[in-house]
């Protein structure tokens, strides 16, 4: 394994955190700023497996940009959506009565969406009960569109709710991966980048829940 001394680690950290600045400064100005020789920076690039300084800083910048796009994912999702899907989504929100469901962390997002719709005067209700059949036979009869939130797109409670409702509702879903069962049931499906896991205890940051809120707010601008 390649080892780096303290000065080398300092250079690598600076470039990783400030790739644009490193590109603008060039190797000469960067060496003066970090108090290391240009030849030392060049050797670092070779030790990291790059052809040279320029190859190193541009590669690090590209990787950082990729990571940013993966973790955010909102703009990418909205940009690739069919305008027809967005129009359908807006129609459902503005003309129908909305019922919303999500489990665990998705429930927090669902409650946010419900309260946000309520402030806009849109008739909405978050399903906060265990007995889906009771809901469907009582309050559920008043609604005609359902919003489901699920990171994996395979939430069993969501699937049970869909099955028990027997196609009564128009379905809008927010999920974390392109191909999933809930999306297949949906009239309109939005996919926001997330970590595909059903485990609540995940060490890596999961951008899905934040992305759903950001994406939902961006879509509201179109209402």
C-alpha positions as CSV (number, residue, x, y, z in Angstrom):
1,X,0.0,0.0,0.0
2,X,1.4,3.5,-0.9
3,X,2.2,5.6,2.1
4,X,2.1,9.4,2.3
5,X,3.9,11.7,4.7
6,X,2.2,14.6,6.4
7,X,2.9,17.1,3.7
8,X,1.7,14.8,1.0
9,X,-1.6,14.1,2.8
10,X,-2.0,17.9,3.2
11,X,-1.7,18.4,-0.6
12,X,-4.1,15.5,-1.3
13,X,-6.7,16.8,1.2
14,X,-6.5,20.3,-0.3
15,X,-7.0,19.1,-3.8
16,X,-9.9,16.8,-2.8
17,X,-11.7,19.6,-1.0
18,X,-10.8,22.4,-3.5
19,X,-10.4,20.8,-7.0
20,X,-11.6,23.9,-8.9
21,X,-9.1,26.1,-7.1
22,X,-6.3,23.7,-7.7
23,X,-7.1,23.7,-11.4
24,X,-7.2,27.5,-11.5
25,X,-4.0,27.9,-9.6
26,X,-1.9,25.4,-11.4
27,X,0.9,23.5,-9.9
28,X,3.2,26.5,-9.4
29,X,0.8,28.6,-7.4
30,X,-0.5,25.6,-5.5
31,X,3.1,24.7,-4.4
32,X,3.7,28.2,-3.1
33,X,0.3,28.2,-1.2
34,X,1.0,24.8,0.4
35,X,4.7,25.4,1.0
36,X,5.8,22.3,-1.0
37,X,7.8,22.1,-4.2
38,X,6.2,21.6,-7.6
39,X,8.2,18.4,-8.0
40,X,6.7,17.0,-4.7
41,X,3.2,17.6,-6.0
42,X,4.1,15.9,-9.3
43,X,5.4,12.9,-7.4
44,X,2.2,12.7,-5.4
45,X,0.2,12.5,-8.7
46,X,2.4,9.7,-9.9
47,X,2.1,7.8,-6.5
48,X,-1.7,8.1,-6.9
49,X,-1.5,6.5,-10.4
50,X,-2.1,9.6,-12.5
51,X,-0.1,10.8,-15.5
52,X,0.7,14.1,-13.8
53,X,-0.7,17.1,-12.0
54,X,-3.3,18.1,-14.5
55,X,-4.6,14.5,-14.9
56,X,-4.8,14.2,-11.1
57,X,-6.8,17.4,-10.3
58,X,-9.2,16.9,-13.2
59,X,-9.8,13.3,-12.2
60,X,-10.4,14.3,-8.6
61,X,-12.8,17.0,-9.7
62,X,-14.8,14.6,-12.0
63,X,-15.1,12.1,-9.2
64,X,-16.3,14.8,-6.8
65,X,-18.9,16.0,-9.3
66,X,-20.1,12.4,-9.8
67,X,-20.5,12.0,-6.1
68,X,-22.5,15.2,-5.8
69,X,-24.9,14.1,-8.6
70,X,-25.4,10.7,-7.0
71,X,-26.1,12.2,-3.5
72,X,-28.4,14.9,-4.8
73,X,-30.3,13.3,-7.7
74,X,-33.2,15.8,-7.6
75,X,-32.4,17.8,-10.8
76,X,-31.6,14.7,-12.7
77,X,-34.9,13.1,-11.8
78,X,-36.9,16.2,-12.7
79,X,-35.0,16.7,-16.0
80,X,-35.7,13.2,-17.3
81,X,-39.4,13.2,-16.4
82,X,-41.9,13.2,-19.2
83,X,-43.9,16.4,-19.2
84,X,-47.0,14.3,-19.5
85,X,-46.2,12.7,-16.1
86,X,-45.7,16.0,-14.5
87,X,-49.0,17.3,-16.0
88,X,-50.7,14.2,-14.6
89,X,-49.2,14.7,-11.2
90,X,-50.3,18.3,-11.1
91,X,-53.8,17.3,-12.2
92,X,-54.1,14.7,-9.4
93,X,-52.8,17.2,-6.8
94,X,-55.1,20.0,-7.7
95,X,-58.3,18.2,-8.5
96,X,-58.3,15.2,-6.2
97,X,-58.4,14.4,-2.5
98,X,-55.1,13.0,-1.5
99,X,-54.3,10.2,1.0
100,X,-50.6,9.6,1.9
101,X,-48.7,6.7,3.4
102,X,-45.1,5.9,4.3
103,X,-43.5,3.7,7.0
104,X,-40.7,4.5,9.5
105,X,-38.6,7.3,8.1
106,X,-40.9,7.5,5.1
107,X,-43.7,8.4,7.5
108,X,-41.9,11.5,8.5
109,X,-41.7,12.6,4.9
110,X,-45.3,11.6,4.3
111,X,-46.5,13.8,7.2
112,X,-44.4,16.7,5.9
113,X,-46.1,16.3,2.4
114,X,-49.5,16.1,4.0
115,X,-49.0,19.3,6.0
116,X,-47.5,21.1,3.1
117,X,-50.5,20.2,0.9
118,X,-52.8,21.3,3.7
119,X,-51.3,24.8,3.8
120,X,-52.0,25.0,0.1
121,X,-55.7,24.2,0.6
122,X,-55.4,20.7,-0.9
123,X,-57.5,18.1,0.8
124,X,-55.1,15.5,2.2
125,X,-54.8,12.9,4.9
126,X,-51.8,10.9,6.2
127,X,-52.7,7.2,7.1
128,X,-51.6,6.9,10.7
129,X,-53.1,3.5,11.5
130,X,-52.3,-0.2,11.3
131,X,-55.7,-1.5,10.2
132,X,-55.8,-0.7,6.5
133,X,-59.1,-2.4,5.9
134,X,-60.8,-0.2,8.6
135,X,-59.3,2.9,6.9
136,X,-60.4,1.8,3.5
137,X,-63.9,1.2,4.6
138,X,-64.3,4.5,6.5
139,X,-62.2,7.6,5.9
140,X,-60.5,6.1,2.8
141,X,-63.7,6.3,0.8
142,X,-63.4,10.1,0.8
143,X,-60.2,10.1,-1.2
144,X,-59.3,9.2,-4.8
145,X,-55.5,9.6,-5.0
146,X,-52.8,8.0,-3.0
147,X,-49.1,9.1,-2.5
148,X,-46.7,6.4,-1.3
149,X,-43.2,6.9,-0.1
150,X,-40.7,4.0,0.1
151,X,-36.9,4.1,-0.3
152,X,-36.7,0.5,-1.5
153,X,-40.1,0.5,-3.4
154,X,-40.8,-2.8,-1.7
155,X,-42.4,-1.7,1.6
156,X,-44.8,-4.6,2.4
157,X,-47.3,-2.3,4.2
158,X,-47.5,-0.1,1.1
159,X,-48.0,-3.2,-1.1
160,X,-50.8,-4.5,1.2
161,X,-52.5,-1.1,1.1
162,X,-52.4,-1.2,-2.7
163,X,-53.7,-4.7,-2.9
164,X,-56.5,-4.1,-0.4
165,X,-57.6,-0.9,-2.1
166,X,-58.4,-2.9,-5.3
167,X,-57.4,-0.1,-7.7
168,X,-59.6,2.5,-6.0
169,X,-56.9,5.2,-6.1
170,X,-54.7,6.9,-8.6
171,X,-51.2,6.2,-7.3
172,X,-48.2,8.6,-7.1
173,X,-45.0,7.1,-5.7
174,X,-41.7,8.4,-4.5
175,X,-39.1,5.6,-4.4
176,X,-35.3,5.3,-4.3
177,X,-34.6,3.0,-7.3
178,X,-35.9,2.8,-10.9
179,X,-37.3,-0.7,-10.9
180,X,-39.5,-1.7,-8.0
181,X,-43.0,-3.1,-7.3
182,X,-44.6,0.1,-6.0
183,X,-43.5,2.0,-9.1
184,X,-45.1,-0.7,-11.2
185,X,-48.4,-0.1,-9.5
186,X,-48.1,3.7,-9.9
187,X,-49.8,6.0,-12.4
188,X,-47.0,8.4,-11.8
189,X,-43.6,7.4,-10.3
190,X,-40.8,9.6,-9.2
191,X,-37.4,8.1,-8.4
192,X,-34.9,9.9,-6.2
193,X,-31.4,8.6,-5.6
194,X,-31.1,6.7,-2.3
195,X,-29.4,3.7,-0.7
196,X,-31.4,0.6,-1.6
197,X,-31.8,-1.1,1.7
198,X,-34.6,-2.0,4.1
199,X,-32.3,-1.7,7.1
200,X,-33.0,1.3,9.3
201,X,-29.5,1.2,10.8
202,X,-27.3,2.4,7.9
203,X,-23.9,4.0,8.5
204,X,-23.7,5.6,5.1
205,X,-25.7,8.8,4.5
206,X,-29.0,8.1,2.7
207,X,-30.0,11.1,0.5
208,X,-33.4,9.6,-0.4
209,X,-35.5,11.3,2.3
210,X,-34.0,14.8,1.8
211,X,-34.3,14.3,-2.0
212,X,-38.0,13.5,-1.8
213,X,-38.7,16.7,0.1
214,X,-36.6,18.8,-2.3
215,X,-38.1,17.1,-5.3
216,X,-41.6,17.5,-3.9
217,X,-41.0,21.2,-3.4
218,X,-39.6,21.6,-6.9
219,X,-42.7,20.0,-8.3
220,X,-44.9,22.3,-6.3
221,X,-43.5,25.2,-8.2
222,X,-45.3,23.8,-11.2
223,X,-48.7,23.7,-9.5
